[in-house]
Amino acid sequence: MFQSANTIQFAFVVGAVFLSWLILANARFIGERLNIIDHPDGLRKVHERATPLVAGFGILLPFFAWIAATLAAKAAWDTRALLVALVCGLGATLIGYADDQSSTSPSSRLLSILLFSVIALVLDPGLVPASISLAGLGPLPLPFWFAVPLVTIALAGLVNAVNMADGQNGVVIGMVVIWTACIVITTNGAVSAMAQTLLITSLTVFVFNLAGLAFLGDSGTYGLGFVVGLLAIWAHNGFGVPVQTVCVWFFFPVLDCLRLIVKRVRRHRLPFGADRDHFHHHLQGRLGQTLSLVAYLGVTAATSVGSAIDPKIAPFCLISLVAFYFTVILPGREADTDELELGRDQRVELHLVEDATAPLVEHRRRTNE
């Protein structure tokens, strides 16, 4: 599977998979030691039991270890790309980890991600595109003063979009599997090798996450969002992957993030607050938990892989994705909208009132019997 594969590289990958399994097999122990356990609250967090937030570590720590080992072995690849992914990807992961331990402000996380985006551009100027590649239209030249903030904002935006999409087991990790598979198809060298390693560790962790044994946490969404963003930029800049194709890959999380920010700001709410108005919530309401995941990942895979193989169909994929997205979003139930309008304090109060009536209902039922 690996281009220019050799025995040492194969051993590195096997070691990464083993480390990934080892982390997930000891997920609860690690979560308790690091104080990153997610407890259900009966409102937004409706999972059944306290769950360790270590799935991201299970993907990223083996990935970073693989990069370090590859750099030490002096593989004949672009070492700058490997170094940027290691340093800045690890930095983004630690930003999320800090939030998992004790909630940090959205503004501080955003500024930190922007900082690591700038560091990435300094370490590898190849991340700054000289032009935008458009399928069927050729390259569109970009001035340096415009390209730098564009890449910086795009990286930070993708990280936040991926973080906001992490509300259902299997969604984000499933998309990472799809995205890295597309990058493997469209690139080679160090970028392809990184994507392949990330793909393998993500598949390993996917099973644990799908079973609800470990959640990604912000450490996972921030680290994965940043690293995948870097890989996508290298795919565009170095291998001519058109912008339309990249837009197809990240369509659902990015559009949903933009919609929610606009909607929350219009209603005088925090733009990065938590609620149950995300695309995957609406899809769950229509199809149920299992079918919604199949539909989400199935549509993403079909359009992403298709546009990666043949960029000419990317515009048609985008039209299909827009139609599917708004078919799910627009006919939302009024009851759901009313619930989402409630402030957090109001929802807690309502929850307590409902709990208080439970004994009375039980007493009346027994009396009737």
C-alpha positions in Angstrom: 0.0 0.0 0.0 2.8 2.4 0.8 4.7 3.9 -2.0 8.4 3.3 -1.8 7.7 1.0 1.1 10.4 -0.8 2.9 10.8 -3.1 6.0 11.5 -0.2 8.4 8.5 1.8 7.3 6.2 -1.2 7.5 7.5 -1.8 11.0 6.7 1.9 11.9 3.2 1.5 10.7 2.6 -1.8 12.5 4.0 -0.1 15.6 1.5 2.8 15.1 -1.4 0.5 14.9 -0.3 -1.4 18.0 0.1 1.8 19.9 -3.4 2.9 18.8 -4.9 -0.3 20.0 -3.0 -0.1 23.3 -4.3 3.4 24.0 -7.9 2.4 23.3 -7.7 -0.9 25.2 -6.7 1.2 28.3 -9.0 4.1 27.5 -10.7 4.4 30.8 -7.5 4.2 32.8 -5.9 6.9 30.6 -9.0 9.1 30.8 -9.2 8.9 34.6 -5.4 9.6 35.0 -5.6 12.6 32.6 -8.9 13.8 33.9 -10.6 13.7 30.6 -13.9 11.8 31.2 -17.1 13.1 29.6 -20.1 12.7 31.9 -23.7 12.7 30.6 -25.9 15.6 31.6 -29.3 14.5 30.3 -29.5 17.6 28.1 -27.0 17.9 25.3 -24.8 15.0 26.4 -27.2 12.1 26.3 -24.8 9.2 26.2 -25.5 6.4 28.8 -22.3 6.4 30.8 -19.2 8.4 31.6 -16.8 8.0 28.6 -13.1 8.7 28.3 -12.1 11.4 25.7 -9.1 9.5 24.4 -10.1 8.4 20.9 -8.2 11.4 19.5 -5.1 10.3 21.3 -5.5 6.8 19.8 -5.3 8.2 16.3 -2.9 11.1 16.7 -0.3 9.9 19.2 0.6 6.9 17.0 0.6 9.2 14.0 3.0 11.7 15.6 5.2 8.8 16.8 5.3 7.5 13.2 6.4 10.9 12.0 9.1 11.2 14.6 10.4 7.7 13.7 10.3 8.5 10.0 12.2 11.7 10.6 14.8 9.8 12.7 15.1 7.2 9.9 15.8 10.0 7.4 13.2 8.8 4.9 13.6 10.3 1.4 10.5 12.5 1.8 9.8 16.2 2.3 10.9 16.6 5.8 9.4 20.1 6.1 5.9 18.7 5.6 6.5 16.0 8.2 7.9 18.5 10.7 5.0 20.9 10.2 2.5 18.1 10.7 4.3 17.0 13.9 4.9 20.4 15.5 1.7 22.2 14.6 -0.6 19.1 14.7 0.7 18.3 18.2 0.1 21.9 19.2 -3.5 21.9 18.0 -4.0 18.6 19.8 -2.8 20.1 23.1 -5.1 23.1 22.6 -8.0 20.7 22.5 -6.6 18.7 25.4 -6.5 21.8 27.6 -10.2 22.3 26.8 -11.1 18.7 27.6 -9.5 19.0 31.0 -11.0 22.4 32.0 -13.1 24.4 29.6 -11.2 27.2 27.9 -12.8 30.2 26.1 -13.6 29.8 22.4 -11.7 33.0 21.7 -8.5 31.7 23.3 -8.7 28.4 21.3 -9.4 30.3 18.1 -6.4 32.6 18.6 -4.2 29.6 19.5 -5.2 27.8 16.3 -4.5 30.9 14.3 -1.1 31.1 15.9 -0.2 27.5 14.9 -1.5 28.2 11.4 0.9 31.1 11.1 3.7 28.9 12.5 2.9 26.2 9.9 3.2 28.8 7.1 6.6 30.0 8.4 8.0 26.5 8.7 6.7 25.5 5.2 6.1 28.4 2.8 4.8 25.8 0.4 1.5 26.0 2.2 1.0 29.4 0.8 -0.6 28.9 -2.7 0.6 31.0 -5.6 -2.7 30.4 -7.3 -6.1 28.6 -6.8 -6.6 25.6 -8.9 -10.1 25.5 -10.4 -11.3 22.5 -12.4 -12.0 23.4 -16.0 -10.9 27.0 -15.5 -7.2 26.7 -14.8 -5.2 28.3 -12.0 -6.3 31.7 -10.7 -3.2 33.7 -9.5 -3.3 34.8 -5.8 -1.3 37.7 -4.4 0.8 36.8 -1.3 -0.9 39.3 0.9 -4.2 37.6 0.2 -3.1 34.0 0.2 -1.6 34.1 3.7 -4.7 35.2 5.6 -6.8 32.9 3.3 -4.9 29.8 4.3 -4.7 30.9 8.0 -8.5 31.5 8.2 -9.3 28.3 6.2 -7.2 26.2 8.6 -8.8 27.7 11.7 -12.3 27.5 10.2 -11.9 23.8 9.3 -10.7 23.0 12.8 -13.8 24.7 14.3 -16.1 23.0 11.7 -14.7 19.6 12.6 -15.1 20.3 16.3 -18.7 21.3 15.8 -19.5 18.2 13.7 -18.4 15.9 16.6 -21.8 15.1 18.1 -22.4 11.5 17.0 -20.2 8.4 17.4 -18.5 7.6 14.1 -19.2 10.8 12.2 -15.9 12.7 12.5 -13.7 9.6 12.5 -15.6 8.2 9.5 -15.1 11.5 7.6 -11.4 11.4 8.5 -11.2 7.9 7.0 -12.9 9.2 3.8 -10.8 12.4 3.6 -7.5 10.6 4.1 -8.5 8.0 1.5 -9.2 10.8 -1.0 -5.8 12.4 -0.2 -4.1 9.0 -0.8 -5.8 8.8 -4.2 -4.7 12.3 -5.2 -1.2 12.7 -3.8 2.1 10.8 -3.3 5.3 11.1 -1.3 5.2 12.4 2.3 1.7 13.7 2.0 0.3 10.4 0.8 2.3 8.5 3.5 0.9 10.7 6.2 -2.6 10.3 4.9 -2.2 6.5 4.7 -0.9 6.3 8.3 -3.7 8.5 9.6 -6.2 6.4 7.6 -5.0 3.2 9.3 -5.0 4.6 12.8 -8.4 6.1 12.3 -9.9 2.8 11.1 -8.4 1.2 14.2 -10.1 3.7 16.5 -13.4 3.9 14.5 -14.5 0.5 16.0 -14.0 1.7 19.6 -15.7 5.1 18.9 -18.7 3.5 17.2 -19.2 1.2 20.2 -19.2 4.3 22.5 -16.1 3.1 24.4 -14.2 6.3 23.7 -15.0 9.8 22.4 -12.7 12.0 20.3 -12.8 15.0 22.6 -11.5 18.4 21.6 -8.0 17.0 21.5 -9.1 14.7 18.7 -11.2 17.2 16.7 -8.7 20.0 17.0 -5.7 17.8 16.1 -7.4 15.9 13.3 -9.0 19.0 11.9 -5.6 20.8 11.7 -3.7 17.8 10.3 -6.3 17.0 7.7 -6.4 20.7 6.7 -2.7 20.7 6.2 -2.9 17.6 4.0 -5.7 19.1 1.9 -3.7 22.3 1.4 -0.6 20.3 0.3 -2.9 18.3 -2.0 -4.1 21.5 -3.7 -0.8 23.3 -3.8 1.5 20.5 -4.7 -0.7 18.0 -6.6 -3.2 20.3 -8.3 -6.4 19.0 -6.5 -9.0 21.6 -7.6 -10.8 23.8 -5.0 -14.1 22.4 -6.0 -13.0 18.9 -5.0 -11.7 20.1 -1.7 -15.1 21.9 -1.1 -16.9 18.6 -1.8 -14.7 16.8 0.8 -15.4 19.2 3.7 -18.9 20.3 2.6 -21.1 19.1 5.4 -19.1 20.2 8.4 -18.1 23.6 6.9 -21.6 24.6 5.7 -23.1 23.4 8.9 -20.6 25.5 10.9 -21.3 28.6 8.9 -25.1 28.1 9.1 -25.0 27.7 12.9 -22.7 30.7 13.5 -25.0 33.0 11.4 -28.1 31.6 13.0 -26.8 32.0 16.6 -25.5 35.5 16.0 -28.9 36.6 14.5 -30.5 35.3 17.7 -28.0 37.0 19.9 -26.4 33.8 21.1 -22.8 32.7 21.4 -21.5 31.7 17.9 -19.6 28.7 19.3 -22.1 27.6 21.9 -23.5 24.1 22.1 -26.9 22.9 21.1 -28.7 20.2 19.2 -29.3 22.0 15.9 -26.5 20.4 14.0 -26.9 18.6 10.7 -26.3 15.2 12.3 -29.0 15.9 14.9 -31.5 16.7 12.1 -30.5 13.6 10.2 -30.9 11.5 13.4 -34.4 12.9 13.9 -35.4 11.7 10.4 -33.6 8.4 10.1 -32.6 7.3 13.6 -29.0 6.9 14.9 -27.8 4.0 12.8 -29.3 4.9 9.4 -28.3 8.6 9.8 -24.7 7.6 10.3 -24.8 5.4 7.2 -26.5 8.2 5.1 -24.0 10.8 6.4 -20.9 8.8 5.7 -22.3 7.2 2.5 -23.1 10.5 0.8 -19.8 12.0 2.0 -17.9 9.0 0.7 -19.6 8.8 -2.7 -19.2 12.5 -3.5 -15.7 12.8 -2.1 -14.2 9.8 -3.7 -16.0 10.5 -6.9 -14.7 14.0 -7.1 -11.2 12.9 -6.1 -11.1 10.4 -9.0 -12.7 12.7 -11.5 -12.6 16.5 -10.5 -14.9 17.3 -13.4 -17.9 15.9 -11.5 -17.1 18.0 -8.4 -19.7 20.8 -9.4 -22.4 18.2 -9.8 -21.4 16.7 -6.4 -21.7 20.1 -4.8 -25.2 20.6 -6.2 -26.3 17.2 -4.9 -24.8 18.0 -1.5 -26.6 21.3 -1.3 -29.9 19.6 -2.2 -29.4 16.8 0.3 -28.3 19.2 3.1 -31.2 21.6 2.9 -33.8 18.8 2.3 -32.8 17.6 5.8 -32.4 21.0 7.5 -35.2 23.2 6.3 -38.3 21.1 7.3 -37.1 21.0 10.9 -39.8 20.2 13.5 -41.2 23.2 15.4 -40.8 21.4 18.7 -37.1 21.0 18.0 -36.8 24.7 17.2 -38.6 25.7 20.4 -36.3 23.5 22.5 -33.2 25.0 20.9 -34.5 28.5 21.7 -34.4 27.7 25.4 -31.3 29.0 27.3 -29.3 26.5 29.2 -30.7 27.7 32.6 -34.2 27.3 31.3 -33.6 23.8 30.0 -32.2 22.8 33.4 -35.2 24.2 35.2 -37.5 22.4 32.8 -35.6 19.1 33.3 -35.9 19.5 37.1 -39.6 20.2 36.9 -40.2 17.1 34.8 -38.2 15.0 37.3 -40.3 16.4 40.2 -43.5 15.3 38.6 -42.4 11.7 38.1 -43.3 10.5 41.7 -46.8 12.0 41.4 -47.4 10.2 38.1 -46.1 6.9 39.6 -48.4 7.4 42.7 -51.5 7.9 40.5 -50.6 4.9 38.3 -50.4 2.6 41.4 -53.6 4.1 42.8 -55.5 3.2 39.6 -54.1 -0.3 39.7 
